[in-house]
């Protein structure tokens, strides 16, 4: 038997002679030579990218602690005047434009091509395994894209990159209506918290009309986005000035990113008092860990809106607990067997921190009609 202590130029699997406990997604990331960022959260404007030849762009794989088994984010830079490499893949992708302007062309199974122009704050989805290409028409400015992907789930399921990137199978049903690529869509009213806007392209997420969802917090509004008939859940929520949402918990994998305003989020586990705090402005993303209670706070002078991308959509929950959560409602109190903490049941420290934030940032707290522990009566 020959044994070697050298690990140079070997993948994680090659370094393990028993080939157990493998993660084909991470092995693929290593083979790609991709830059990797790991933390609880990050400012996507500040992460460093490097050339990623497969995509013809510079990029970095953002692996947050709460990303779970199915999701990751690729932050990609498309240089001025350049185009990405045409590519297709058997994982789903929803793209939020952090900065820059350009266009994307998507090819359908019958050869038809759909092209649309995007700018800062645009949101669009790539239909599963459709060939696509991005173009930066600016001769001066780099476009930075935040790409939520189900690449970990797909790569770990099939563990064959040729099958994922060179598969000729078409999914015409994922393309949707032609007008979905023009920024048009269909509104599907279900109930507060589950109302859907179905489309493939949102020109400006900050101006997308949301619907009331008071059960999640005072003045809270929300819309679920069904994009490219995807298994990836997408939603956008907004908090008025001087307010915050109720705490809740769920599976890992929810990538929460700020779209407008400023604020912060707190995270903690049941029966623990230590709080993790993430301050956010546009471009900050974080992912709460499995069953971590988390709560979002508007700490600025304008409404705060965020985007969340998660594995398991309202239409296709995929996981049993996702199905049960959507059936019972994510706004059901823990006192009734749900996963939401009502205002009157939260830690007094939470209200005290918010009032301190109001003094520091010069806004008025508008929560006086609620009986909140630790909050001063007005």
Secondary structure as UniProt FT lines:
FT   TURN            8..9
FT   HELIX           12..15
FT   TURN            17..18
FT   HELIX           24..32
FT   STRAND          35..39
FT   STRAND          41..43
FT   TURN            44..46
FT   STRAND          50..52
FT   TURN            53..56
FT   STRAND          57..64
FT   TURN            65..66
FT   TURN            68..70
FT   STRAND          72..78
FT   TURN            80..81
FT   STRAND          93..99
FT   STRAND          102..107
FT   TURN            109..110
FT   STRAND          113..118
FT   TURN            120..121
FT   STRAND          123..126
FT   TURN            128..129
FT   STRAND          131..135
FT   STRAND          143..149
FT   HELIX           151..158
FT   HELIX           161..165
FT   HELIX           172..174
FT   HELIX           178..182
FT   STRAND          186..188
FT   TURN            192..194
FT   STRAND          196..199
FT   STRAND          201..202
FT   HELIX           205..207
FT   STRAND          211..212
FT   HELIX           214..216
FT   TURN            218..219
FT   STRAND          221..227
FT   TURN            228..229
FT   STRAND          232..239
FT   TURN            241..242
FT   STRAND          244..245
FT   STRAND          247..248
FT   STRAND          255..260
FT   STRAND          263..268
FT   TURN            270..271
FT   STRAND          276..280
FT   TURN            282..283
FT   STRAND          284..286
FT   TURN            290..291
FT   STRAND          293..298
FT   STRAND          304..311
FT   HELIX           320..328
FT   TURN            330..331
FT   HELIX           334..336
FT   STRAND          340..341
FT   HELIX           343..345
FT   HELIX           348..361
FT   TURN            368..369
FT   TURN            373..374
//
